[in-house]
Amino acid sequence: MEQQLVQSIEKVIQKHFSSEYAMHLNRPLIPESSEKKLLDSLHSKDLSSDGAYLTEIENKISTECGVRYVLGTITGTSALHLAMKALGIGPGDEVLTTPFSFIATANAIFHTGSDPVFLDLEEDHFTMSPEKVRQFLVENCSQNGHGKPVNKKTGKRIKAMLPVHVFGGACDLNGLIDIAREFNIHLIEDAAQAFGSTHNQKKLGSFGKAGIFSFNGNKIITSGQGGCIVTNDEALYHRAKLLANNARVDIGTRRAYFEAGFNYRMANLNAAVLSGELDWIEQKINTRKKYWKDLEKVIEGSGVELLRARPGCQTNYWQTVLRVRNKALMKSLKKEFELQGLHHSEAWPLISEQKPYKGFQTDGLAVAREIISQILFLPSSPDLSFKMLPYFRAELVQKGK
């Protein structure tokens, strides 16, 4: 049965992927417009963080996400670090977050000087559980004189909550927003994987005090390396922009520095690549959706599940995630994947179990520990159907492919 199932999955992958793209979990497919804009940036000599393409992509993202302010950064990790620094998060503070993400989520917290507190997940969506967040704040915290929660165990202030829209799927934003308001803490959205995803037809990243995206080469759209902060908070935006540019202050013809900042602004070269990519976000989401629909058909009734979007939400289908609850079936499937040479990968390890973070507080993470062994990643960047679009057809003929 497992052999037949894996063969059926392989046929779906062969339908949607070239052999090159089938050998990677995520691989960029760059449109010709990005190549042209990159060359234009090179010829213009606008290479660093003052070029026209950086302004262009910030405006495009502002429109796409329905936010007032966008700040392009060198990575998604730097965007997250910068957003927290702009909110004044630092030593003596704690940030409630998930143990199930790429480790950069926790690294960004750590490098502010604050501490992560890892709280458990929702069973069905692998995202931060509002129930567990509320339970922690009620049972483990008191309030200081300013109405801010303080961790009874450590004496540190709970300054923010940092949920992750994992694999492009939305967190329970309704529950988390209510908690942030009730307990007077910042909500920062790590939407690194979720550009283009929505909650009640509103783009992820636009709900909290700030949101961040990653445009790394493995994301649904890429600048090669890059990220951004999105926010409707004017003060946060200007503070982040100052810090991202080495905290430089221009006074007439002089430059002054009154604090230590960072060199975090996106380069115009990267923005040029992203500008072309942004025009194709909907098409990229739609090609992945078709791939997922075909996978759903072949795994139906097999004991293998695809991670589904939350009701009222639309995922960008960034990462193809299989869930196998039966341990014996999981073992057999892995063996068949290996025998048939089908590219796959296990889930990230829990951040809380990695060496830098073993000493930090958790709530036990019972659900997270259970689901971590139930996940397999499959190739997630279908290229064949996308290359059939008229825009790409001319490019492929030109290149003799």
C-alpha positions in Angstrom: 0.0 0.0 0.0 2.8 2.4 0.9 4.7 1.7 -2.3 1.6 2.4 -4.4 0.9 5.7 -2.4 4.5 6.9 -2.9 4.3 6.1 -6.6 1.1 8.1 -6.9 2.7 11.0 -5.1 5.7 10.8 -7.4 3.4 11.0 -10.5 1.9 14.2 -9.1 5.4 15.7 -8.6 6.5 14.6 -12.1 3.4 16.4 -13.5 4.2 19.7 -11.8 8.0 19.7 -11.5 11.0 19.4 -13.8 13.7 17.0 -12.7 15.8 19.9 -11.4 13.1 21.4 -9.2 11.9 18.0 -7.9 15.3 17.6 -6.2 14.8 20.6 -3.9 12.2 21.5 -1.3 12.2 25.1 -2.5 13.9 26.6 -5.5 13.5 30.1 -7.0 12.0 30.6 -10.4 13.0 34.1 -11.5 11.0 35.9 -14.2 12.7 37.7 -17.0 11.5 41.0 -15.7 13.7 40.5 -12.6 16.7 39.8 -14.7 16.1 43.0 -16.7 15.7 45.1 -13.6 18.8 43.7 -12.0 20.8 44.6 -15.1 19.2 48.1 -15.1 20.3 48.5 -11.4 23.9 47.5 -12.3 24.0 49.9 -15.2 22.6 52.8 -13.2 25.3 52.2 -10.5 22.5 52.4 -7.9 23.7 49.3 -6.1 23.2 50.0 -2.4 20.3 51.2 -0.3 19.4 54.5 -2.0 18.1 53.3 -5.3 14.8 53.6 -7.1 14.0 49.9 -6.9 14.1 49.9 -3.2 11.5 52.7 -3.1 9.5 50.9 -5.7 9.2 47.6 -3.8 8.4 49.3 -0.6 5.5 51.0 -2.3 4.4 47.8 -4.0 4.4 45.9 -0.7 2.6 48.7 1.0 -0.2 48.4 -1.6 -0.2 44.6 -1.6 -0.4 44.3 2.2 -2.6 47.3 2.9 -0.2 49.0 5.3 1.1 52.5 5.5 4.8 51.8 6.0 7.3 49.3 4.6 11.0 49.1 5.4 13.2 46.9 3.2 15.9 45.0 5.1 18.8 42.7 4.2 17.1 39.6 5.7 13.9 38.6 7.4 15.9 37.9 10.5 17.2 41.5 10.5 13.7 42.8 10.0 12.5 40.8 13.1 15.4 42.0 15.2 14.9 45.6 14.0 11.1 45.6 14.7 11.7 44.4 18.3 14.6 46.9 18.9 12.3 49.7 17.5 9.7 48.7 20.1 12.3 49.0 22.9 12.4 45.3 23.6 15.7 44.4 25.3 17.4 43.2 28.5 14.9 42.5 31.3 12.1 41.6 28.9 10.6 38.4 27.7 8.9 37.5 24.4 6.3 34.7 24.2 6.9 32.7 21.0 6.7 29.2 19.4 9.2 26.4 19.6 8.2 25.3 16.0 9.8 27.7 13.5 13.1 28.2 11.8 15.6 29.0 14.5 16.0 32.6 13.3 12.8 33.5 15.1 14.4 32.8 18.5 17.8 34.2 17.4 16.2 37.6 16.7 14.7 37.7 20.2 18.0 36.6 21.8 20.0 39.3 20.0 17.8 42.1 21.5 19.0 40.9 24.9 15.6 39.7 25.9 14.6 36.1 26.5 12.2 33.8 24.6 9.5 31.9 26.4 8.4 28.9 24.3 4.6 28.1 24.4 2.8 25.1 22.9 1.0 24.7 19.6 -2.5 24.2 18.3 -3.0 20.6 17.3 -4.4 21.1 13.8 -2.4 24.1 12.5 1.0 23.8 14.2 0.8 27.5 15.3 1.0 29.2 18.6 -2.0 28.3 20.8 -4.0 31.3 22.2 -5.3 29.0 24.9 -1.7 28.2 26.0 -0.7 31.9 25.8 -3.6 33.0 28.0 -3.0 30.1 30.4 0.7 31.2 30.8 -0.2 34.8 31.4 -2.9 34.1 33.9 -1.1 31.3 35.9 2.5 32.4 35.6 2.4 36.2 35.6 1.5 39.1 37.8 1.0 42.8 36.9 3.5 45.6 37.6 2.5 49.1 38.4 2.1 50.0 34.7 -0.3 47.1 34.0 2.3 45.0 32.2 2.6 41.3 32.9 5.6 40.1 34.8 6.8 36.5 34.9 6.6 35.3 38.5 9.5 32.8 38.0 12.0 35.2 36.4 10.8 38.7 37.5 11.1 39.8 33.9 8.5 41.8 31.9 6.5 40.1 29.2 6.9 42.7 26.5 5.6 41.0 23.3 4.1 38.0 21.7 5.8 36.7 18.5 3.7 34.0 16.7 4.8 32.5 13.4 2.5 32.0 10.4 4.2 28.6 9.8 4.4 27.2 6.3 2.3 30.1 5.0 -0.7 29.3 7.1 -2.2 31.8 9.5 -2.1 31.7 13.3 -5.4 32.2 15.2 -5.1 35.9 14.9 -8.5 36.6 16.5 -7.5 34.9 19.7 -4.0 36.3 19.8 -5.1 39.9 19.1 -7.6 39.7 21.9 -4.9 38.5 24.3 -2.4 41.2 23.2 -5.0 43.9 24.0 -6.1 42.4 27.3 -2.6 42.0 28.7 -1.1 45.1 27.1 1.6 43.4 25.2 2.9 43.9 21.6 1.9 41.5 18.9 4.6 41.1 16.3 3.8 38.8 13.3 6.6 36.6 12.0 5.2 36.2 8.5 8.6 35.2 7.0 7.0 32.3 5.2 3.6 33.8 4.5 3.8 36.6 1.9 0.5 36.6 0.0 -1.5 34.6 2.6 -4.6 36.1 4.1 -6.9 36.0 7.2 -10.5 37.1 6.5 -9.2 38.5 3.2 -6.7 40.7 4.9 -3.0 40.1 4.3 -0.9 38.4 7.0 1.7 40.7 8.5 -0.7 43.6 8.7 -2.5 42.7 12.0 0.1 43.3 14.7 2.1 46.3 15.9 4.5 45.1 13.1 4.9 42.2 10.8 7.9 40.9 8.9 8.5 39.0 5.7 11.5 37.1 4.3 12.5 37.2 0.7 15.2 34.6 1.0 15.9 32.3 -2.0 13.7 29.6 -0.7 10.6 31.8 -0.2 7.6 32.0 -2.6 9.1 35.3 -4.0 12.7 36.3 -3.5 15.2 39.1 -3.7 18.0 36.6 -3.3 18.4 37.7 0.2 16.2 40.2 1.9 13.2 41.0 4.1 11.0 43.8 5.2 9.0 45.3 8.1 5.4 46.2 7.5 3.5 48.4 10.0 0.8 51.1 10.4 2.7 52.7 13.3 4.5 55.8 12.2 6.7 56.1 15.2 7.8 52.5 14.9 8.6 52.9 11.2 10.8 56.0 11.7 12.6 54.5 14.7 13.3 51.3 12.7 14.4 53.2 9.7 16.9 55.3 11.8 18.3 52.2 13.4 18.6 50.3 10.1 20.8 53.0 8.7 23.4 53.0 11.4 21.3 55.5 13.4 22.6 58.2 11.1 21.3 61.7 11.6 21.9 64.3 8.9 22.4 67.8 10.2 22.9 70.1 7.3 25.9 68.7 5.4 27.2 66.8 8.4 26.3 63.3 9.6 26.0 62.6 13.3 25.5 59.4 15.3 23.9 59.6 18.8 23.5 55.8 19.3 24.7 52.5 17.9 22.6 51.3 15.0 22.7 48.6 12.4 23.5 48.2 8.7 20.2 46.5 7.8 18.8 48.3 4.7 18.1 46.2 1.6 20.3 46.9 -1.3 18.9 48.2 -4.6 20.3 45.2 -6.4 18.1 42.9 -4.3 15.1 45.2 -4.6 15.4 45.0 -8.4 15.1 41.2 -8.3 12.1 41.5 -5.9 10.4 44.1 -8.0 9.9 41.6 -10.9 8.9 38.8 -8.5 6.2 40.9 -6.9 4.3 41.1 -10.1 3.9 37.3 -10.1 2.8 36.5 -6.6 -0.7 35.5 -7.5 0.4 33.2 -10.3 2.9 31.5 -8.1 0.3 30.9 -5.4 -2.1 29.5 -8.0 0.4 27.1 -9.5 1.2 25.7 -6.0 -2.6 25.4 -5.2 -3.0 23.2 -8.3 -0.2 21.0 -7.1 -1.8 20.7 -3.7 -5.2 19.8 -5.1 -3.6 16.9 -7.1 -1.8 15.7 -4.0 -5.0 15.8 -2.0 -6.7 13.4 -4.5 -4.0 10.8 -4.3 -3.6 10.8 -0.5 -7.3 10.8 0.3 -8.1 8.0 2.7 -4.5 6.8 3.1 -3.8 8.0 6.6 -1.6 10.8 5.2 -2.8 14.4 5.5 -1.9 17.7 3.9 -1.6 20.6 6.4 -4.8 22.6 5.7 -5.5 26.3 6.0 -7.5 27.6 9.0 -11.2 28.4 8.2 -11.5 31.9 6.8 -7.8 32.0 5.8 -6.0 31.5 2.5 -2.5 30.0 2.5 0.2 30.8 0.0 1.1 27.1 -0.2 4.7 27.9 0.5 5.8 24.5 2.0 4.2 21.2 1.1 3.7 19.5 4.5 2.5 15.9 4.9 1.3 14.8 8.3 1.4 11.1 9.2 0.0 10.3 12.7 0.6 6.6 12.5 4.2 5.8 13.5 4.4 2.5 11.5 3.0 4.2 8.4 5.5 7.1 8.8 8.4 4.6 9.0 7.2 2.7 5.9 6.7 5.9 3.9 10.2 7.2 4.7 11.6 3.9 3.5 9.6 4.0 0.3 10.6 7.6 -0.4 14.2 6.7 0.0 13.9 3.5 -2.2 12.2 5.5 -5.0 14.6 8.4 -4.7 11.8 10.9 -3.9 13.1 14.0 -2.3 11.8 14.7 1.1 12.8 16.1 4.5 11.8 15.9 8.1 10.5 18.9 10.1 12.7 21.4 11.8 13.7 20.3 15.3 12.1 22.2 18.2 14.0 25.4 18.9 13.7 24.8 22.6 15.7 21.6 22.3 18.6 23.2 20.5 21.8 24.0 22.5 21.4 27.9 22.6 17.8 27.6 24.0 17.7 24.6 26.2 17.7 26.7 29.4 14.8 28.9 28.5 11.3 28.5 30.0 8.6 26.4 28.3 5.1 25.3 29.2 6.0 21.6 28.6 5.2 21.7 24.9 3.2 18.4 24.9 1.6 19.0 21.5 4.8 20.3 19.8 6.7 17.2 21.0 4.0 14.9 19.6 3.7 16.5 16.1 7.4 17.0 15.4 7.7 13.3 14.4 4.6 13.4 12.3 5.8 15.8 9.6 7.4 15.3 6.2 8.3 18.0 3.7 7.9 17.5 0.0 9.2 19.5 -3.0 7.2 22.8 -2.9 8.2 24.9 -5.9 6.3 23.5 -9.0 7.9 25.0 -12.1 6.4 23.2 -15.1 2.9 24.7 -15.0 4.4 28.2 -14.2 6.7 28.0 -17.2 3.7 27.4 -19.4 2.4 30.9 -18.8 2.8 33.1 -21.9 5.3 35.3 -20.1 7.7 32.5 -19.7 7.1 30.8 -23.0 9.1 33.3 -25.0 11.9 33.2 -22.5 12.2 29.4 -22.8 12.1 29.5 -26.6 14.8 32.1 -26.6 17.0 30.0 -24.3 16.4 26.9 -26.4 14.6 24.9 -23.6 
